[in-house]
Each structure stands twice: as C-alpha cells, then as structure tokens.
Amino acid sequence: MLNKFLSGVCAGILIAVGGTVYLSCDNKYVGAVLFSVALLCICLKGYSLFTGKIGFIPEKHGREELSVLFLGLLGNAAAVFVCGIVLNIALPALGEAATEACSAKLCQPLYSSLVRSIFCGILMYLAVSIYRDRGKLIGVLFCIPVFILCGFEHSVADMFYFALAGKATLRTFAFLGTVLIGNSAGAVLLPILGGKLKNEKQS
C-alpha cells in the first residue's frame, strides 16, 4: 500500500513541476509544450497518476487495480498540496499567477468545467494508451499541449494550482470534484466504446 501511495506522490510532484513551468512561461504555447515533460517522465518512470490510470479500469477493475488507482490519487493530491504550499512561499509571483488562473476557473459554470474535464480525460487516456500499446511518446507530446491550449481541465493539475493560490472554499471543492468526475468519465469513454465496437465486429 505504501508503494502505491508513494508512486502517486512521485507523479504528483512531477505534475507540480509541469504546472510550475506552465505558469512561469509568458508564452502559453511554450508553457503547454513544456508541461508535457511531467507526463513524459511519469510514463517513462511508471509512476501512478490518477488521470493516466482511470481509463484502463474498464479493462481491469479488480481489487488490485482499484487500490492502485485510489491510493495513487491520494498520493497525487498530497504531493500537489504540499508542493503548492512550498512553492507559494518560495515563489510568490507564481502564487499570484495561480490566483489569477484559479479565479478564472471558478467563474466557469460547473457544467462548463465538466465538459472541459471530460475532453481532458479523453486526451489523457489517448496519451497514455498510445505509450502503453505502441511504446511511443508522440501521444504525450501532442495530447498534453492540446488539452492545455483548448482550456480543458485536469484534476490533479488544478489541485496544484488551487493549493498554490491558497484557495480552499466550498466552490473550490465543488469545482475539483466536478473536474475529477469529468476526467474519469472522459478517460473511460473511448475504452468502453472501443470494447463495444470490438464485440460488434466479432459477433
């Protein structure tokens, strides 16, 4: 159990690094591309990122897979929370940038956040599944910048931004819960549809 949690912590730290470089870049296109370094390292090291693993639950959903998923999520959340607090102290300007970004996120209607997070989940699944199935990182290199530039919402990255901004209100938790649900729904969408399509072809 500890190893599963720590794997999630490692992934969370890398997401915090990705979020930091994104907020630090004046050019959003450069920031979006550099953010992909986080998922590149997570995939290559095999760390447990919730949004990278939830899409495979339709294929394997035993006790082991579920424990990896949820302990990983706890590790993700713990890591980005601590990193957000530490970086807010070390880099105050970064905290200001996060505050501005988080204020904009909270202005979105929740249905908008849900839709944005569903599409992020789809892209996250594609990025990781292409690496797992083909051994190629091209999905990461394209899908991650695409979801960022489209304004789609990533639950773990958003946890980091809100921790960095020091925002912890009921609206914040409603937003993060909505995004977590949307990421999960988006990530399992293609595997479920793909499984049904495969069954149709075989029948």
TIGULUM-598057 format. One record per residue (C-alpha): residue number from 1; residue in one letter; x, y, z. Coordinates in pm, whole numbers, plus 32768, in hexadecimal, padded with zeros to 4 digits. Example, Ala and Ser with C-alpha at 12.3 -4.5 7.8 and 13.67 -1.06 7.14 Angstrom:
# residues 2
(1; 'A'; (84CE; 7E3E; 830C)) (2; 'S'; (8557; 7F96; 82CA)) 
***
This chain:
# residues 203
(1; 'M'; (8000; 8000; 8000)) (2; 'L'; (811A; 80EF; 8054)) (3; 'N'; (81C0; 80B5; 7F04)) (4; 'K'; (807C; 8103; 7E4D)) (5; 'F'; (8052; 8243; 7F13)) (6; 'L'; (81BB; 82AD; 7EDD)) (7; 'S'; (819D; 826B; 7D68)) (8; 'G'; (8079; 835F; 7D6B)) (9; 'V'; (814C; 8458; 7E2F)) (10; 'C'; (825E; 8447; 7D27)) (11; 'A'; (8162; 8485; 7C12)) (12; 'G'; (80CD; 85A8; 7CD4)) (13; 'I'; (8222; 864A; 7CFE)) (14; 'L'; (8259; 8637; 7B86)) (15; 'I'; (8104; 86D1; 7B42)) (16; 'A'; (8166; 87EB; 7C2D)) (17; 'V'; (82A2; 881C; 7B5F)) (18; 'G'; (81D3; 8823; 7A21)) (19; 'G'; (80E0; 891D; 7AB6)) (20; 'T'; (81FE; 89F5; 7B2F)) (21; 'V'; (82A6; 8A0B; 79DC)) (22; 'Y'; (8157; 8A53; 7936)) (23; 'L'; (810A; 8B75; 7A1F)) (24; 'S'; (826F; 8BF5; 79FE)) (25; 'C'; (8263; 8C16; 7883)) (26; 'D'; (81EB; 8D5B; 77E9)) (27; 'N'; (81A3; 8CA0; 76A7)) (28; 'K'; (8083; 8BAE; 76E2)) (29; 'Y'; (80E7; 8AD5; 75BA)) (30; 'V'; (8243; 8AA0; 7646)) (31; 'G'; (81AF; 8A5F; 77A0)) (32; 'A'; (80BA; 895F; 7717)) (33; 'V'; (81CE; 889F; 7666)) (34; 'L'; (82B5; 88A6; 7795)) (35; 'F'; (819C; 882A; 7878)) (36; 'S'; (81A8; 86E5; 77B5)) (37; 'V'; (82FB; 869E; 7858)) (38; 'A'; (8235; 863B; 798F)) (39; 'L'; (8170; 8525; 78E4)) (40; 'L'; (829C; 84B9; 7818)) (41; 'C'; (835A; 8475; 795B)) (42; 'I'; (822B; 83D5; 7A01)) (43; 'C'; (81FF; 82E2; 78DF)) (44; 'L'; (8370; 828D; 78C4)) (45; 'K'; (8397; 8259; 7A3D)) (46; 'G'; (824B; 81A3; 7A64)) (47; 'Y'; (81C3; 8286; 7B76)) (48; 'S'; (8054; 827F; 7BD4)) (49; 'L'; (7F8C; 83A6; 7B50)) (50; 'F'; (7E14; 8389; 7B83)) (51; 'T'; (7DB9; 8424; 7A34)) (52; 'G'; (7EAD; 833D; 7984)) (53; 'K'; (7E25; 81FE; 7A25)) (54; 'I'; (7CAD; 822E; 7A45)) (55; 'G'; (7C78; 81EF; 78D0)) (56; 'F'; (7CEF; 8087; 78F2)) (57; 'I'; (7BF3; 802B; 7A00)) (58; 'P'; (7AF3; 7FA7; 7901)) (59; 'E'; (7BF9; 7EA6; 7897)) (60; 'K'; (7C6D; 7E3F; 79F3)) (61; 'H'; (7BAA; 7EA4; 7B27)) (62; 'G'; (7C0D; 7DAD; 7C34)) (63; 'R'; (7C69; 7E04; 7D97)) (64; 'E'; (7DD7; 7E34; 7D3D)) (65; 'E'; (7D8E; 7F2A; 7C22)) (66; 'L'; (7C99; 7FEF; 7CF7)) (67; 'S'; (7D8D; 8007; 7E19)) (68; 'V'; (7E9E; 8085; 7D2F)) (69; 'L'; (7DAD; 8184; 7CA4)) (70; 'F'; (7D2D; 8213; 7DEC)) (71; 'L'; (7E70; 8203; 7EB3)) (72; 'G'; (7F18; 82A8; 7D89)) (73; 'L'; (7E14; 83BA; 7D8E)) (74; 'L'; (7E51; 83F6; 7EFF)) (75; 'G'; (7FC4; 8410; 7EB6)) (76; 'N'; (7F85; 84FD; 7D94)) (77; 'A'; (7EAF; 85E0; 7E6E)) (78; 'A'; (7FA0; 85DC; 7F94)) (79; 'A'; (80CA; 8630; 7EB7)) (80; 'V'; (802D; 8750; 7DF7)) (81; 'F'; (7FA1; 87E1; 7F38)) (82; 'V'; (80F3; 87E7; 7FE4)) (83; 'C'; (81A6; 885D; 7EAA)) (84; 'G'; (80A7; 8973; 7E7F)) (85; 'I'; (80DC; 89F4; 7FE0)) (86; 'V'; (8258; 89E1; 7FC9)) (87; 'L'; (826B; 8A88; 7E74)) (88; 'N'; (817D; 8B9B; 7EE1)) (89; 'I'; (8278; 8BF5; 7FF1)) (90; 'A'; (83AC; 8BCD; 7F14)) (91; 'L'; (831D; 8C74; 7DDC)) (92; 'P'; (8216; 8D78; 7E3C)) (93; 'A'; (81ED; 8DEC; 7CD2)) (94; 'L'; (818A; 8C8B; 7C75)) (95; 'G'; (807D; 8C92; 7D81)) (96; 'E'; (7FF2; 8DD1; 7CE9)) (97; 'A'; (7FE3; 8D31; 7B91)) (98; 'A'; (7F31; 8C04; 7C24)) (99; 'T'; (7E38; 8CE6; 7CD7)) (100; 'E'; (7DDD; 8D8E; 7B90)) (101; 'A'; (7DB7; 8C40; 7ADE)) (102; 'C'; (7CE6; 8BAA; 7BF6)) (103; 'S'; (7BFF; 8CD7; 7C05)) (104; 'A'; (7BB4; 8CA5; 7A94)) (105; 'K'; (7B6F; 8B33; 7ACD)) (106; 'L'; (7A78; 8B7E; 7BE5)) (107; 'C'; (79BB; 8C6D; 7B02)) (108; 'Q'; (7965; 8B4C; 7A1B)) (109; 'P'; (7810; 8AA9; 7A46)) (110; 'L'; (783E; 8949; 7ACC)) (111; 'Y'; (77AB; 88B1; 7990)) (112; 'S'; (78BB; 8961; 78C9)) (113; 'S'; (79C5; 88D5; 79B3)) (114; 'L'; (792C; 877B; 798C)) (115; 'V'; (7937; 8788; 7810)) (116; 'R'; (7A9B; 8810; 7811)) (117; 'S'; (7B0C; 86FC; 78FD)) (118; 'I'; (7A67; 85E9; 7830)) (119; 'F'; (7B2E; 864E; 76FD)) (120; 'C'; (7C6A; 8661; 77CF)) (121; 'G'; (7C28; 84FE; 7844)) (122; 'I'; (7C08; 8488; 76DD)) (123; 'L'; (7D56; 8522; 7680)) (124; 'M'; (7E02; 849D; 77B8)) (125; 'Y'; (7D8C; 833D; 7769)) (126; 'L'; (7E0A; 835B; 7603)) (127; 'A'; (7F5C; 83E0; 7672)) (128; 'V'; (7F99; 82C2; 7766)) (129; 'S'; (7EFA; 81AB; 7698)) (130; 'I'; (7FCB; 8200; 7565)) (131; 'Y'; (8102; 81E6; 763D)) (132; 'R'; (8092; 80A0; 76E0)) (133; 'D'; (801B; 7FFA; 759F)) (134; 'R'; (811C; 807C; 74A7)) (135; 'G'; (8240; 80E3; 7580)) (136; 'K'; (8235; 823B; 74E2)) (137; 'L'; (8230; 838C; 7592)) (138; 'I'; (8195; 844C; 7472)) (139; 'G'; (8040; 843F; 751C)) (140; 'V'; (80CD; 84EF; 764E)) (141; 'L'; (8184; 85F2; 757F)) (142; 'F'; (8047; 8657; 74C9)) (143; 'C'; (7F22; 8604; 75AF)) (144; 'I'; (7FA5; 86C2; 76DD)) (145; 'P'; (7FE1; 8811; 762E)) (146; 'V'; (7E94; 87E6; 757A)) (147; 'F'; (7DC8; 87BF; 76B9)) (148; 'I'; (7E75; 88EB; 7756)) (149; 'L'; (7E4D; 89CF; 762A)) (150; 'C'; (7CE0; 8969; 7606)) (151; 'G'; (7C9D; 89D3; 776E)) (152; 'F'; (7C3F; 8874; 77DF)) (153; 'E'; (7C54; 8828; 7954)) (154; 'H'; (7D43; 872D; 79F6)) (155; 'S'; (7CE1; 86D6; 7B5A)) (156; 'V'; (7E3B; 8698; 7BED)) (157; 'A'; (7ED4; 87CA; 7B46)) (158; 'D'; (7DAD; 889A; 7BC1)) (159; 'M'; (7DE5; 8819; 7D23)) (160; 'F'; (7F46; 889E; 7D08)) (161; 'Y'; (7ED6; 89F2; 7C85)) (162; 'F'; (7DD8; 8A1E; 7D9D)) (163; 'A'; (7ED4; 89B3; 7EA8)) (164; 'L'; (7FCD; 8AA8; 7E13)) (165; 'A'; (7EC6; 8BBA; 7E16)) (166; 'G'; (7E5D; 8B65; 7F7B)) (167; 'K'; (7CEF; 8B49; 7F18)) (168; 'A'; (7C25; 8A4F; 7FE6)) (169; 'T'; (7AB3; 8AA5; 7FD6)) (170; 'L'; (797B; 89D5; 7F9F)) (171; 'R'; (7978; 8A52; 7E39)) (172; 'T'; (7ADE; 89D6; 7E11)) (173; 'F'; (7A85; 8878; 7E87)) (174; 'A'; (794D; 8872; 7DAC)) (175; 'F'; (7A22; 88D4; 7C82)) (176; 'L'; (7B2F; 87CE; 7CCA)) (177; 'G'; (7A2B; 86BE; 7D07)) (178; 'T'; (7981; 8711; 7BBD)) (179; 'V'; (7ACB; 8708; 7B02)) (180; 'L'; (7B2D; 85BD; 7BA2)) (181; 'I'; (79E3; 8523; 7B36)) (182; 'G'; (7A07; 85B4; 79D8)) (183; 'N'; (7B6C; 8536; 79AF)) (184; 'S'; (7AFC; 83DB; 7A1A)) (185; 'A'; (79D2; 83D8; 792D)) (186; 'G'; (7AA2; 8455; 7809)) (187; 'A'; (7BBA; 835D; 7846)) (188; 'V'; (7AD4; 822C; 7843)) (189; 'L'; (7A02; 82A3; 771C)) (190; 'L'; (7AE0; 8227; 7600)) (191; 'P'; (7B36; 80D9; 76A6)) (192; 'I'; (79C4; 8090; 76DE)) (193; 'L'; (7961; 80F5; 757C)) (194; 'G'; (7A8E; 803F; 74EE)) (195; 'G'; (7A34; 7F04; 75AD)) (196; 'K'; (78D1; 7F0A; 752A)) (197; 'L'; (7950; 7F46; 73C7)) (198; 'K'; (7A3C; 7E1E; 73E9)) (199; 'N'; (791F; 7D3F; 7462)) (200; 'E'; (7845; 7DAF; 733F)) (201; 'K'; (7954; 7D50; 7245)) (202; 'Q'; (7987; 7BFC; 72E7)) (203; 'S'; (7814; 7BA7; 72F0)) 
***
